[in-house]
Protein backbone atom coordinates (compact mmCIF):
# COMPACT_ATOMS: atom_id res chain seq x y z
CA UNK A 1 0.00 0.00 0.00
CA UNK A 2 2.89 2.35 -0.85
CA UNK A 3 2.80 6.00 0.15
CA UNK A 4 3.96 8.51 -2.40
CA UNK A 5 6.54 10.94 -1.15
CA UNK A 6 6.69 14.40 -2.64
CA UNK A 7 10.00 16.16 -3.29
CA UNK A 8 9.89 17.80 0.15
CA UNK A 9 9.60 14.37 1.72
CA UNK A 10 6.05 15.14 2.84
CA UNK A 11 3.76 12.12 2.74
CA UNK A 12 1.12 12.41 0.06
CA UNK A 13 -2.19 10.60 -0.23
CA UNK A 14 -1.81 6.84 -0.46
CA UNK A 15 -2.35 5.48 -3.94
CA UNK A 16 -4.09 2.17 -3.46
CA UNK A 17 -7.63 2.08 -4.75
CA UNK A 18 -9.92 0.12 -2.45
CA UNK A 19 -11.41 -1.62 -5.48
CA UNK A 20 -8.13 -3.46 -6.01
CA UNK A 21 -9.16 -5.64 -3.06
CA UNK A 22 -11.50 -8.59 -3.06
CA UNK A 23 -13.95 -8.76 -0.16
CA UNK A 24 -11.73 -11.29 1.60
CA UNK A 25 -8.68 -9.04 1.21
CA UNK A 26 -10.63 -6.11 2.63
CA UNK A 27 -11.79 -8.25 5.55
CA UNK A 28 -8.12 -9.16 6.20
CA UNK A 29 -7.18 -5.45 6.25
CA UNK A 30 -10.04 -4.72 8.66
CA UNK A 31 -9.00 -7.58 10.95
CA UNK A 32 -5.44 -6.28 10.97
CA UNK A 33 -6.89 -2.91 12.03
CA UNK A 34 -8.87 -4.61 14.80
CA UNK A 35 -12.13 -3.89 12.98
CA UNK A 36 -14.85 -6.45 12.30
CA UNK A 37 -15.51 -8.28 9.02
CA UNK A 38 -19.05 -6.90 9.23
CA UNK A 39 -17.75 -3.36 8.71
CA UNK A 40 -15.71 -4.52 5.69
CA UNK A 41 -18.92 -5.93 4.22
CA UNK A 42 -20.66 -2.61 4.85
CA UNK A 43 -17.93 -0.74 2.97
CA UNK A 44 -18.15 -3.22 0.09
CA UNK A 45 -21.92 -2.71 -0.08
CA UNK A 46 -21.54 1.08 -0.11
CA UNK A 47 -19.23 0.86 -3.08
CA UNK A 48 -20.82 -1.86 -5.17
CA UNK A 49 -24.49 -1.74 -4.23
CA UNK A 50 -25.01 1.96 -3.50
CA UNK A 51 -22.22 3.19 -5.81
CA UNK A 52 -21.01 5.54 -3.11
CA UNK A 53 -17.27 6.14 -3.36
CA UNK A 54 -16.85 8.86 -0.75
CA UNK A 55 -15.79 7.29 2.56
CA UNK A 56 -17.03 10.41 4.36
CA UNK A 57 -20.59 9.66 3.30
CA UNK A 58 -20.67 6.04 4.47
CA UNK A 59 -23.04 7.06 7.21
CA UNK A 60 -23.35 3.77 9.09
CA UNK A 61 -19.61 3.68 9.82
CA UNK A 62 -18.03 5.45 12.76
CA UNK A 63 -16.26 8.72 12.05
CA UNK A 64 -12.83 7.33 13.08
CA UNK A 65 -13.28 4.37 10.72
CA UNK A 66 -14.26 6.65 7.84
CA UNK A 67 -11.12 8.69 8.49
CA UNK A 68 -8.99 5.58 8.69
CA UNK A 69 -10.33 4.42 5.32
CA UNK A 70 -9.74 7.83 3.75
CA UNK A 71 -6.18 7.76 5.05
CA UNK A 72 -5.45 4.31 3.68
CA UNK A 73 -7.28 4.20 0.38
CA UNK A 74 -8.55 6.19 -2.50
CA UNK A 75 -11.78 5.20 -4.13
CA UNK A 76 -12.50 6.15 -7.69
CA UNK A 77 -9.74 7.55 -9.87
CA UNK A 78 -11.56 7.87 -13.19
CA UNK A 79 -12.95 11.19 -14.28
CA UNK A 80 -15.90 11.42 -16.69
CA UNK A 81 -14.64 13.82 -19.36
CA UNK A 82 -17.55 13.46 -21.74
CA UNK A 83 -20.90 11.72 -21.69
CA UNK A 84 -22.80 11.58 -24.97
CA UNK A 85 -26.24 10.10 -25.55
CA UNK A 86 -27.19 8.88 -29.01
CA UNK A 87 -30.71 9.14 -30.45
CA UNK A 88 -30.85 5.33 -30.38
CA UNK A 89 -30.13 5.30 -26.63
CA UNK A 90 -26.44 4.31 -26.83
CA UNK A 91 -24.34 6.29 -24.35
CA UNK A 92 -20.64 6.99 -24.77
CA UNK A 93 -18.32 7.89 -21.93
CA UNK A 94 -14.86 9.34 -22.27
CA UNK A 95 -12.85 8.75 -19.09
CA UNK A 96 -9.63 10.42 -18.01
CA UNK A 97 -7.18 8.28 -16.02
CA UNK A 98 -5.04 9.79 -13.28
CA UNK A 99 -1.97 9.78 -15.51
CA UNK A 100 -4.06 11.64 -18.09
CA UNK A 101 -4.52 8.82 -20.57
CA UNK A 102 -7.99 8.49 -22.04
CA UNK A 103 -10.28 5.49 -22.37
CA UNK A 104 -13.83 4.97 -23.58
CA UNK A 105 -16.80 3.06 -22.27
CA UNK A 106 -20.16 2.53 -23.93
CA UNK A 107 -23.62 1.66 -22.61
CA UNK A 108 -25.83 -0.16 -25.11
CA UNK A 109 -29.47 -0.73 -24.16
CA UNK A 110 -31.12 -3.39 -26.36
CA UNK A 111 -33.51 -6.32 -26.11
CA UNK A 112 -34.12 -6.04 -22.40
CA UNK A 113 -30.40 -5.80 -21.63
CA UNK A 114 -28.25 -2.88 -20.64
CA UNK A 115 -24.74 -3.74 -21.74
CA UNK A 116 -21.60 -1.94 -20.60
CA UNK A 117 -18.68 -2.13 -23.01
CA UNK A 118 -15.47 -1.95 -20.98
CA UNK A 119 -11.93 -0.96 -22.02
CA UNK A 120 -9.10 -3.12 -20.67
CA UNK A 121 -6.06 -1.10 -21.80
CA UNK A 122 -5.26 2.51 -22.60
CA UNK A 123 -4.49 2.17 -26.28
CA UNK A 124 -3.69 -1.20 -27.78
CA UNK A 125 -0.58 -2.94 -29.07
CA UNK A 126 -2.24 -5.05 -31.76
CA UNK A 127 -2.79 -2.42 -34.49
CA UNK A 128 -5.72 -3.99 -36.34
CA UNK A 129 -6.02 -2.05 -39.59
CA UNK A 130 -9.70 -1.11 -39.18
CA UNK A 131 -9.66 -0.19 -35.49
CA UNK A 132 -9.28 3.30 -34.06
CA UNK A 133 -8.04 2.07 -30.67
CA UNK A 134 -4.56 1.18 -31.89
CA UNK A 135 -4.00 4.44 -33.72
CA UNK A 136 -2.36 6.16 -30.78
CA UNK A 137 -0.27 3.13 -29.86
CA UNK A 138 -0.20 1.36 -26.53
CA UNK A 139 -0.03 3.22 -23.23
CA UNK A 140 -0.66 0.72 -20.47
CA UNK A 141 -2.78 -1.98 -18.92
CA UNK A 142 -5.76 -0.82 -16.91
CA UNK A 143 -5.80 -1.72 -13.24
CA UNK A 144 -8.57 -3.79 -11.68
CA UNK A 145 -9.85 -0.70 -9.89
CA UNK A 146 -9.99 1.29 -13.14
CA UNK A 147 -12.01 -1.36 -14.95
CA UNK A 148 -14.37 -1.61 -11.98
CA UNK A 149 -14.62 2.18 -11.96
CA UNK A 150 -15.74 2.07 -15.60
CA UNK A 151 -18.47 -0.38 -14.63
CA UNK A 152 -19.52 1.55 -11.54
CA UNK A 153 -19.49 4.99 -13.14
CA UNK A 154 -21.41 3.86 -16.18
CA UNK A 155 -24.00 2.04 -14.10
CA UNK A 156 -24.55 5.00 -11.82
CA UNK A 157 -24.44 7.70 -14.52
CA UNK A 158 -26.26 6.06 -17.42
CA UNK A 159 -29.95 6.72 -17.90
CA UNK A 160 -30.94 3.22 -16.76
CA UNK A 161 -28.88 3.45 -13.56
CA UNK A 162 -27.68 -0.13 -13.90
CA UNK A 163 -25.90 -2.56 -16.20
CA UNK A 164 -27.15 -6.10 -16.72
CA UNK A 165 -24.36 -7.33 -19.03
CA UNK A 166 -20.67 -6.58 -19.52
CA UNK A 167 -18.62 -6.98 -22.68
CA UNK A 168 -14.85 -6.53 -22.55
CA UNK A 169 -14.79 -5.09 -26.05
CA UNK A 170 -13.64 -1.53 -25.49
CA UNK A 171 -10.11 -0.38 -26.24
CA UNK A 172 -7.31 -2.85 -25.65
CA UNK A 173 -6.91 -6.60 -25.69
CA UNK A 174 -8.44 -8.25 -22.60
CA UNK A 175 -6.27 -11.37 -22.75
CA UNK A 176 -3.15 -9.17 -22.88
CA UNK A 177 -4.15 -7.90 -19.41
CA UNK A 178 -5.11 -11.36 -18.22
CA UNK A 179 -4.68 -11.32 -14.43
CA UNK A 180 -6.35 -7.94 -13.95
CA UNK A 181 -9.18 -9.01 -16.24
CA UNK A 182 -9.82 -12.17 -14.22
CA UNK A 183 -9.82 -10.30 -10.95
CA UNK A 184 -12.20 -7.68 -12.34
CA UNK A 185 -14.56 -10.37 -13.62
CA UNK A 186 -14.54 -12.17 -10.27
CA UNK A 187 -15.50 -8.97 -8.43
CA UNK A 188 -18.16 -8.08 -11.03
CA UNK A 189 -19.46 -11.63 -10.72
CA UNK A 190 -19.43 -11.92 -6.94
CA UNK A 191 -22.79 -11.59 -5.20
CA UNK A 192 -21.27 -9.39 -2.48
CA UNK A 193 -20.09 -6.91 -5.15
CA UNK A 194 -21.90 -6.42 -8.48
CA UNK A 195 -23.54 -9.82 -8.86
CA UNK A 196 -23.43 -9.83 -12.66
CA UNK A 197 -23.79 -13.48 -13.75
CA UNK A 198 -20.76 -14.93 -15.57
CA UNK A 199 -22.95 -15.85 -18.53
CA UNK A 200 -23.72 -12.16 -18.86
CA UNK A 201 -20.05 -11.30 -19.22
CA UNK A 202 -18.28 -11.53 -22.59
CA UNK A 203 -14.56 -11.43 -23.27
CA UNK A 204 -13.59 -10.44 -26.80
CA UNK A 205 -10.11 -11.32 -28.04
CA UNK A 206 -8.11 -10.74 -31.21
CA UNK A 207 -7.07 -14.40 -30.88
CA UNK A 208 -4.30 -14.80 -28.29
CA UNK A 209 -4.06 -18.60 -28.30
CA UNK A 210 -2.30 -19.09 -24.92
CA UNK A 211 -4.82 -16.74 -23.31
CA UNK A 212 -7.78 -18.69 -24.70
CA UNK A 213 -6.22 -21.96 -23.52
CA UNK A 214 -5.71 -20.51 -20.04
CA UNK A 215 -9.25 -19.12 -19.94
CA UNK A 216 -10.61 -22.61 -20.69
CA UNK A 217 -9.09 -23.78 -17.39
CA UNK A 218 -10.56 -20.99 -15.23
CA UNK A 219 -13.89 -22.74 -14.78
CA UNK A 220 -15.74 -19.49 -15.46
CA UNK A 221 -19.00 -19.56 -17.38
CA UNK A 222 -18.16 -16.39 -19.32
CA UNK A 223 -18.91 -15.92 -23.00
CA UNK A 224 -15.99 -15.84 -25.44
CA UNK A 225 -15.92 -13.83 -28.67
CA UNK A 226 -13.02 -14.23 -31.05
CA UNK A 227 -12.33 -11.52 -33.61
CA UNK A 228 -11.68 -13.54 -36.74
CA UNK A 229 -12.43 -11.13 -39.59
CA UNK A 230 -10.91 -13.30 -42.33
CA UNK A 231 -10.82 -17.01 -43.18
CA UNK A 232 -7.28 -17.14 -44.61
CA UNK A 233 -3.85 -16.12 -43.32
CA UNK A 234 -3.06 -13.69 -46.11
CA UNK A 235 -6.15 -11.55 -45.59
CA UNK A 236 -6.11 -11.92 -41.81
CA UNK A 237 -2.43 -11.01 -41.44
CA UNK A 238 -3.01 -7.92 -43.57
CA UNK A 239 -5.91 -6.90 -41.32
CA UNK A 240 -4.59 -8.12 -38.00
CA UNK A 241 -0.80 -8.33 -37.52
CA UNK A 242 -1.40 -10.68 -34.55
CA UNK A 243 -2.27 -13.37 -37.10
CA UNK A 244 1.44 -13.72 -37.91
CA UNK A 245 1.93 -15.10 -34.42
CA UNK A 246 -1.40 -16.93 -34.02
CA UNK A 247 -2.56 -17.95 -37.51
CA UNK A 248 -6.07 -18.96 -38.54
CA UNK A 249 -5.76 -22.73 -38.52
CA UNK A 250 -4.19 -22.85 -35.03
CA UNK A 251 -6.66 -20.30 -33.73
CA UNK A 252 -9.67 -22.29 -34.92
CA UNK A 253 -8.17 -25.50 -33.50
CA UNK A 254 -7.66 -23.75 -30.17
CA UNK A 255 -11.28 -22.53 -30.21
CA UNK A 256 -12.52 -26.05 -30.93
CA UNK A 257 -10.55 -27.30 -27.91
CA UNK A 258 -11.99 -24.46 -25.82
CA UNK A 259 -15.52 -25.57 -26.70
CA UNK A 260 -14.73 -29.23 -25.93
CA UNK A 261 -13.15 -28.40 -22.59
CA UNK A 262 -15.67 -25.82 -21.38
CA UNK A 263 -18.86 -27.02 -23.08
CA UNK A 264 -19.41 -23.34 -23.91
CA UNK A 265 -19.96 -21.82 -27.34
CA UNK A 266 -17.62 -19.45 -29.12
CA UNK A 267 -18.77 -16.49 -31.21
CA UNK A 268 -16.59 -15.39 -34.10
CA UNK A 269 -16.76 -11.69 -34.84
CA UNK A 270 -16.39 -10.88 -38.51
CA UNK A 271 -16.11 -7.22 -39.46
CA UNK A 272 -17.17 -6.78 -43.10
CA UNK A 273 -14.92 -4.37 -45.01
CA UNK A 274 -15.63 -3.41 -48.59
CA UNK A 275 -13.10 -4.81 -51.06
CA UNK A 276 -11.20 -6.73 -48.36
CA UNK A 277 -13.09 -9.66 -46.80
CA UNK A 278 -16.74 -9.45 -47.85
CA UNK A 279 -16.99 -11.34 -51.14
CA UNK A 280 -18.63 -14.73 -51.65
CA UNK A 281 -15.30 -16.51 -52.01
CA UNK A 282 -14.43 -15.45 -48.45
CA UNK A 283 -17.86 -16.59 -47.26
CA UNK A 284 -17.15 -19.99 -48.84
CA UNK A 285 -13.72 -20.23 -47.18
CA UNK A 286 -15.20 -19.23 -43.84
CA UNK A 287 -17.86 -21.96 -44.13
CA UNK A 288 -15.13 -24.48 -44.87
CA UNK A 289 -12.94 -23.66 -41.88
CA UNK A 290 -15.95 -23.68 -39.54
CA UNK A 291 -17.43 -26.93 -40.87
CA UNK A 292 -18.77 -29.13 -38.09
CA UNK A 293 -18.03 -26.50 -35.44
CA UNK A 294 -20.95 -25.59 -33.17
CA UNK A 295 -20.25 -21.87 -33.10
CA UNK A 296 -21.84 -18.53 -33.96
CA UNK A 297 -20.68 -15.91 -36.43
CA UNK A 298 -21.53 -12.28 -35.76
CA UNK A 299 -21.22 -10.13 -38.88
CA UNK A 300 -20.44 -6.46 -38.29
CA UNK A 301 -20.42 -3.96 -41.15
CA UNK A 302 -17.28 -2.00 -40.32
CA UNK A 303 -17.75 1.41 -38.75
CA UNK A 304 -15.91 3.74 -41.09
CA UNK A 305 -12.78 5.27 -39.54
CA UNK A 306 -11.72 8.13 -41.84
CA UNK A 307 -8.14 7.95 -40.57
CA UNK A 308 -7.96 4.32 -41.72
CA UNK A 309 -9.89 4.47 -44.99
CA UNK A 310 -12.19 1.48 -44.29
CA UNK A 311 -15.75 1.33 -45.60
CA UNK A 312 -18.56 -1.18 -45.13
CA UNK A 313 -19.85 -3.09 -48.18
CA UNK A 314 -23.28 -2.31 -49.63
CA UNK A 315 -26.46 -3.85 -48.21
CA UNK A 316 -26.75 -6.46 -50.95
CA UNK A 317 -23.20 -7.72 -50.50
CA UNK A 318 -23.74 -8.00 -46.75
CA UNK A 319 -26.94 -10.01 -47.20
CA UNK A 320 -25.34 -12.31 -49.78
CA UNK A 321 -22.44 -12.98 -47.41
CA UNK A 322 -24.83 -13.77 -44.60
CA UNK A 323 -26.94 -15.99 -46.82
CA UNK A 324 -23.97 -18.05 -47.93
CA UNK A 325 -23.11 -18.80 -44.29
CA UNK A 326 -26.71 -19.62 -43.39
CA UNK A 327 -26.87 -22.03 -46.34
CA UNK A 328 -23.71 -23.73 -45.03
CA UNK A 329 -25.56 -24.36 -41.76
CA UNK A 330 -23.76 -21.71 -39.69
CA UNK A 331 -25.60 -19.71 -37.01
CA UNK A 332 -25.24 -16.09 -38.11
CA UNK A 333 -26.25 -12.76 -36.65
CA UNK A 334 -25.86 -9.37 -38.26
CA UNK A 335 -25.03 -6.53 -35.89
CA UNK A 336 -26.94 -3.30 -36.31
CA UNK A 337 -24.84 -0.17 -36.15
CA UNK A 338 -25.40 1.71 -32.89
CA UNK A 339 -24.62 5.16 -31.63
CA UNK A 340 -23.45 6.37 -35.03
CA UNK A 341 -24.51 9.96 -34.36
CA UNK A 342 -22.30 10.20 -31.26
CA UNK A 343 -18.93 9.45 -32.88
CA UNK A 344 -19.33 6.38 -35.06
CA UNK A 345 -16.66 3.77 -34.44
CA UNK A 346 -15.33 2.61 -31.12
CA UNK A 347 -12.22 4.49 -30.14
CA UNK A 348 -12.98 7.56 -32.19
CA UNK A 349 -14.14 9.75 -29.35
CA UNK A 350 -10.82 9.23 -27.63
CA UNK A 351 -8.90 9.71 -30.85
CA UNK A 352 -10.60 13.03 -31.61
CA UNK A 353 -10.04 14.24 -28.08
CA UNK A 354 -6.36 13.25 -28.09
CA UNK A 355 -5.85 14.94 -31.48
CA UNK A 356 -7.49 18.14 -30.20
CA UNK A 357 -5.29 18.13 -27.10
CA UNK A 358 -2.18 17.55 -29.19
CA UNK A 359 -3.05 20.43 -31.50
CA UNK A 360 -3.75 22.68 -28.56
CA UNK A 361 -0.45 21.98 -26.81
N1 LIG B 1 -9.07 -6.59 -28.68
C1 LIG B 1 -10.32 -7.24 -28.55
C2 LIG B 1 -11.43 -6.37 -28.00
C3 LIG B 1 -11.53 -4.98 -28.51
S1 LIG B 1 -12.16 -4.79 -30.16
C4 LIG B 1 -10.72 -7.87 -29.87
O1 LIG B 1 -9.98 -7.72 -30.84
O2 LIG B 1 -11.72 -8.56 -29.94
C5 LIG B 1 -13.82 -5.26 -30.04
C6 LIG B 1 -14.45 -5.63 -31.37
O3 LIG B 1 -14.64 -4.44 -32.17
C7 LIG B 1 -13.58 -6.57 -32.19
O4 LIG B 1 -14.31 -7.60 -32.78
C8 LIG B 1 -13.02 -5.61 -33.21
O5 LIG B 1 -12.52 -6.29 -34.28
C9 LIG B 1 -14.20 -4.70 -33.48
N2 LIG B 1 -13.87 -3.45 -34.18
C10 LIG B 1 -12.74 -2.74 -34.13
N3 LIG B 1 -12.78 -1.68 -34.97
C11 LIG B 1 -13.99 -1.73 -35.57
C12 LIG B 1 -14.63 -0.93 -36.54
N4 LIG B 1 -14.03 0.14 -37.08
N5 LIG B 1 -15.89 -1.28 -36.92
C13 LIG B 1 -16.50 -2.36 -36.39
N6 LIG B 1 -15.94 -3.16 -35.47
C14 LIG B 1 -14.70 -2.86 -35.06
Boltz pocket constraint, residues with backbone or C-beta under 6 A from the ligand:
constraints:
  - pocket:
      binder: B
      contacts: [[A, 128], [A, 130], [A, 131], [A, 132], [A, 168], [A, 169], [A, 170], [A, 171], [A, 172], [A, 173], [A, 174], [A, 204], [A, 205], [A, 206], [A, 207], [A, 225], [A, 226], [A, 227], [A, 269], [A, 271], [A, 300], [A, 301], [A, 302], [A, 303], [A, 304], [A, 305], [A, 345], [A, 346]]
      max_distance: 6.0
